[in-house]
Amino acid sequence: MKLTIESTADGSPTLYREDIDEHYHSIKGALAESMHVYIDKGWRAAANSSIPKISVFEVGFGSGLNAALTALEASNSSVPTIYYSVELYPLPANTVRVMASEYHEDLKAALTAVNAAPWGMPIEINPCFTLNKMHDNLLTMKIPSNIDVVYFDAFAPEKQPEIWSEEIFRKIFHAMNPGGRLTTYCAKGVIRRMLQDIGFSCERLPGPPGGKREILRATKQ
């Protein structure tokens, strides 16, 4: 798997995976996308609804950017958060170190911490954020229960169609608490209709500045 670090439009880095011709983040702004789609429309929405302790499940740990940003938000807002993230192909440590060096000191430290955390066990990154990285296959694993927020950050449906399946979304739906929110950068009609058929209430939301026109948030009623 050949990986190349590239700069995105907001100055933050992403990775290009040559074998599937796909980037890990939006080339229009990696940091902007993560903040808007997952932190603002996912974690902050849950925090604003007065959930005393937020449980997050992330599909695709990748570079650890979403986890690091959530760790900072949880600490800054004093909202206890437990964070589960599944990844079948962890990145090489040196690749992560180079990417982390491109960010400001707080985010660099958080990225270093979440990537250094061992797999398969809960690790306290800060007093308000506990990380559990799962080196596993989403297709066969047991999804943690009582989830409040899902970051669905897999590669695009045309690249990984097996991940964007009704079976996977049904498993996630049943693992979520009532009122739980799933956010994703993908607003394709076929994905939205599938989520609605499963039982989610879906809304198209404006995308990040300079990025995709729309994103998707699905709520379990």
N, C-alpha and C positions, 0 to 999 in steps of 0.2 A: 504494500500500500504506500504509494508515493505521495507525500504531503509537501505543499509549498505554502509558506507564510506570505500573505499579501495584505496590503493596506486597503482599507475601505474608505468611502467618501467622507466619513466623519473623523478620519485619522486613526481609528482603532483597527487592530489587525484581525484577520480571519485566516482560515486554512482552506486551501484548495486541494481536493482529493481527486487525483488524476484518473484513477480507475473507473470512477462513476461520473466524472466531469461535473463535480458539484462542490459548492462552497459550504463551510460549516455555518456561516452567518451571511446576512445580507451584505452584498458589496456596496450597497448604498448607505451603509452605516451599521457595523456590527454592534457597537455599544448602544446606539440609539434604538436599534431593533429590540435588543434584550430588555432595555429599560422600559420601553413602551409596551411591548407585547406581554412580557412575563411579570415584570415588577409592578408596573402601573396598573395594568388591566387584570392582573392575577393576584399577586400577593397583597398589594395595597388595597384592592377592592375587598379582600377578605379581612384585612386589618381594620378597615373602616366600618365593617359590619359588626365589630366588637367581639369577634371570636377570641376567647382568652388565650388559646394556644393553637397555632396554625400548623397543619400537617400538609406538606407539599410532596407530590410525586412528579418527578421529571423524567420524561422519555428522551434520553440522549444526553449524557453528562458532557460529552464533547471536550471542550477546552476548560470547562468548569466556570465559564463566565456567568451563567445564570445563577449557579450556586454561590459564587463569590458576591455577586450583587445582592442576593437575598440575605446572605450573612451580614453584610453591611447594613441593609435596611432593618433587619431584625434587631441588630445591636443599637442602631441610632434611634429606633422607635420603641425599644424595650418591649418587644412583642415576642414571647417565646415561640420558636419555630423548630419543628423537626422536619428534616428534608431527606427524602429518599430519591436516589437517582440511579437509573439503570444504564449500563453501557456495555456492549458486547466487545468493542474494540478500543480499549483505553489508549490514549495518546502517549508517545514516548516522552519521558520526563524532560529531555533537553528541548523538545519542541515547545512544551508548556512554559519552560523557563524563558525562552526567547520571546514568546508572546506576552508573558506577564511583564517583561521589562518595558513594554510599550505603554503601560498604563501609569496613572498617578500612584503615589506611594500607598495610599489606603487600599486601593483596588489591587495593586500589585501584591501587597501583603496578604489580602484575602484570597487571591488566586493561588498564591504559593501555598497557603494553608490548606485550601480544599483539595488541591492536587497532591499534596504530601500526605493527606489522610489515608490510612490503609483501607483496603476494600473489605466489605463483608462484616463490618462492625460499626456501631454508633460511636462517633467521635465528636466531642464538644469543641467547636471552632471558636466560639465565644460564649459568654454566659447565656445568651438568648438564642443560640443557633447550634443545633446538633445535626451532624451530617451522617448519613448512612449510604455509602456508595456500594452499589450491587453490580458485580461483574457477572452479568447474566444475560439471558436471551428473553426479550419481552414476549416472544411467541410461546414460550413454555413456562415461564416463571410464575410464581404466585405473587400477585400484586398486593402490597400492604393495604390494610383496611383503614376505614375512617379517615379518608383523605379529604381535605378541604379545597386544595388547589392543585390542578394538574398543569404542568408546562409540557405541552406536546410539541417537542422541538426536534422531531425526526427529520431525516432528509425528505425531500419532496416526494409526493405520492407516486410520480412517474419513475422515481429512482428506487423507492422501497415500497412497492404496492402492498406487500404482505404486512407491513406495519400499520398501514392506513386501512385496515379491514374492519368489517362490522364485528367480527369476533373479538378483536382487541378492544374496540371501543365499548363493547358490552361488558367485558371484564373490568374495564376502568370505571364504567358507570356504576356497577355493583359494588365497587370498592370505595366509592365516594360517599361522603355524608350528604344528606339533603341540604340544598343550598350551595353545594360545592361547585366550583368554577373550573372549567377547562379552557385554557387559552392557547391559540396557535396562530402562526403567521399565515397559515393556509386558509383562504376564504372561498375555495372552490365550491360551486353549488352542489356537486355530488357529495362532498364531505359534509356540508351543512345539512343536506336532506337526510343523509344516513344518520347523523347525530340526532336529528329531530325524530326519525323513526324509532330510534332506540329509547327516546324519552327525554332528551335534553331540550331545553328552551334555548334557541340560538339567536344571537344578534351579531350583525356585521358592524364593526366599529372602525373609525378612521385609522389608517395605518400610521406608522411613525413619520415625523417630518422628513420629507425628501425620499421616503421609502415607498412601500407598497400602498396602494390606495385604500385597501381594506384589510382587516384582520378578522378573526372569528373568536367569539367567546360563547361557550355553551355552559348552561347552568342546569344542574340536577334539581328538579322541582320536588 
